[in-house]
Amino acid sequence: MKFGMWNWIVVVVYLLGMVAIGYWFMKREASSSTEAYFRGGQKIPFWVAGLSIFATMLSAITFMAVPGVAYAKDWNGYIGQWPILIIVPLVVMFYLPFYRRLNITTAYEYLEKRFNVATRVIGSVTFMLFHIGRVAIVLYLPALALSSVTDINVFAAIAVIGILCVIYTVMGGIEAVVWTDAIQALVLIGGALLCFGLIVSQVDGGLGAIGSAMSEEGKGITASWSFHDISIGKESTSGFVLFVAFMLANLPSYTSGQDVVQRYVTTSSEKEAAKSLWMNIVMVLVGSAIFFGLGTALFVFYQENPELMDPTLPTKDSVLPFFIMQNLPVGVAGLIIAGVFAAAQSTISSSLNSVATAFVTDVYGRLLKPESLDEERLSVAKWVVVILGVVGIGISCVLAEMGTDGVFMLFNRFIGFALGPLGGLFALGIFSRRPDGLAGLVALISGVLTVTVTYFLNEAGVINLMPLLYGAVGFLTTLGTGLVLGFWLRASDEDVRGLTIWTQKK
């Protein structure tokens, strides 16, 4: 389909608006110091931080892939949002106080204080490598879906989204990132609601027809809640297993992921940071329900209008943009496609800034050039953003050339695989005062090795494990190994003073 001039005008105006925000914060104070560039002067309103966390975590994976999953299958993936009801209270009660009271810029500074510099550097580098891959995946998904239903070239889409995102992130630092995230979160939800409302108005029976599809055609939550059906194999449909898998895959993002933890230290106080997290519970549960509901609505719409569906669509992730281009008026379609760009950019900009923060704070300023001045570190941070952006765009283009489907599941496996051991290490440090630095380092390495071996054994068919459980494997192996080693490799009381829940300074 032709995208059309008016649609392009809307998208271009939106993208230029994001760049203008970056320029605004650059002219204010984002370029004045690393404190402003990395932490926004600790004056971000809680509701902006909350919207930013939501946009960062959900991104284009939600906007495109979740409706595709609900359209093709069911709502079982929505079970993965329920752990937020446990994750946020845990973070507010146990993790947030450490990050605020220690006055740290990156989460990995805590690892050095609790264990040693090696765990800090390994943890930080692991996070950075994860986000290089994440940038590529998040760039690839919307570009592929858009190119499959419009005349937009997939490589051009990757380049436009990536380059403009790099520009406003370089200019405006974390303030530009969180404020654009907030705008993009609203565009994200608004676009989904607009599409949902349009579909409901066009299907026979409206909301009732969508509800019937969920209850009668197996499009709702179909997971089994029987203890007899509990299984950890690839074909498992156990709701309990899905809940635990998503819980241990997502918990590390909130406790050890610099892109989210960085939001905790941008607000004016611990109380304001906590409010942003409580707000995020509502955003996650309601926002995800909207996107799953949109997928079910698309299913009902094309069931009633099969002649309108293009059977040659390359992936289920293309269903939503296909509907947008087919049914929305010119200009409005451009606005919703801008939402797709928004979804991608919110995650990418967060990754770019957080990786720059981690590299400058944990590697450059700690190991490579500790004597460097703040002005030099700020310059290095901006170059890291540019280099990471170029690398991410390049890898994304390779993915586009190779072609791959099922990005939603790939992304969730990727999170658990990369961040599971890190989440286990942070839990070990905060909840146990026994393990010393060597115990923490060995535990982290064992977690990474175990989840890597598990992955290859699973791919070879030697074992049968639900890929979403990779996060649980890494998390529990790291935590368990550290607890056992702590019986022999014990930290002194002085070493852990103020660094565990048992020894923290109130």
MONORPE-V376505 format. One record per residue. NEAR is the number of other ideal C-beta (glycine too) atoms within 12 Angstrom. Layout:
# MONORPE-V376505
((NEAR) (NEAR))
This chain:
# MONORPE-V376505
((25) (14) (29) (22) (13) (20) (33) (26) (20) (29) (36) (22) (19) (33) (35) (20) (26) (42) (29) (23) (35) (39) (24) (22) (34) (26) (17) (22) (23) (36) (27) (20) (23) (35) (28) (28) (45) (45) (39) (39) (24) (28) (24) (37) (25) (30) (28) (35) (45) (38) (37) (48) (49) (43) (46) (50) (46) (45) (48) (51) (43) (52) (49) (53) (46) (47) (46) (42) (38) (43) (40) (30) (29) (28) (38) (37) (39) (37) (35) (42) (39) (29) (33) (37) (22) (22) (38) (38) (20) (27) (43) (30) (20) (26) (41) (39) (28) (39) (42) (29) (21) (29) (19) (32) (39) (45) (49) (46) (35) (46) (45) (30) (31) (44) (41) (28) (23) (24) (43) (39) (30) (34) (50) (44) (29) (40) (46) (40) (28) (38) (45) (34) (32) (45) (47) (39) (43) (53) (53) (45) (49) (52) (43) (44) (44) (47) (34) (33) (36) (31) (17) (32) (18) (32) (24) (21) (38) (42) (24) (36) (50) (42) (28) (37) (51) (39) (31) (43) (50) (37) (34) (38) (48) (51) (44) (48) (53) (52) (38) (50) (54) (38) (33) (47) (42) (28) (36) (47) (35) (24) (42) (41) (24) (29) (42) (35) (23) (27) (41) (25) (18) (25) (28) (18) (19) (20) (20) (16) (26) (37) (21) (21) (32) (28) (17) (16) (19) (20) (31) (27) (27) (24) (29) (20) (18) (13) (11) (9) (19) (21) (23) (26) (19) (21) (14) (25) (25) (27) (28) (24) (32) (38) (32) (30) (42) (40) (34) (44) (43) (44) (40) (49) (50) (47) (45) (51) (47) (52) (46) (48) (47) (50) (53) (52) (41) (46) (35) (23) (22) (26) (17) (28) (42) (30) (28) (42) (41) (27) (32) (42) (30) (24) (36) (39) (26) (23) (39) (40) (32) (32) (44) (39) (34) (44) (46) (44) (44) (47) (39) (35) (37) (30) (25) (21) (19) (12) (11) (20) (23) (20) (12) (10) (29) (25) (30) (33) (44) (39) (40) (53) (48) (38) (41) (41) (35) (29) (31) (30) (18) (22) (22) (24) (37) (34) (30) (43) (50) (42) (44) (52) (52) (45) (52) (55) (51) (49) (51) (53) (56) (49) (48) (56) (54) (53) (47) (47) (51) (47) (40) (40) (43) (40) (31) (31) (31) (27) (21) (17) (16) (16) (12) (21) (15) (21) (16) (20) (32) (32) (23) (28) (41) (34) (22) (37) (46) (25) (23) (40) (39) (26) (28) (42) (36) (23) (27) (41) (27) (21) (28) (32) (16) (14) (17) (22) (24) (25) (42) (41) (33) (28) (41) (38) (35) (33) (47) (43) (41) (38) (48) (49) (48) (52) (51) (44) (53) (49) (42) (49) (53) (40) (30) (36) (29) (28) (42) (31) (33) (23) (37) (50) (34) (33) (44) (49) (29) (30) (47) (36) (20) (29) (42) (23) (22) (33) (27) (17) (17) (25) (18) (12) (11) (12) (20) (18) (31) (34) (33) (40) (38) (45) (44) (42) (41) (45) (44) (34) (36) (48) (39) (27) (34) (44) (29) (20) (29) (29) (14) (15) (26) (21) (31) (15) (15) (11) (26) (33) (16) (23) (38) (31) (23) (18) (23) (27) (14) (7))
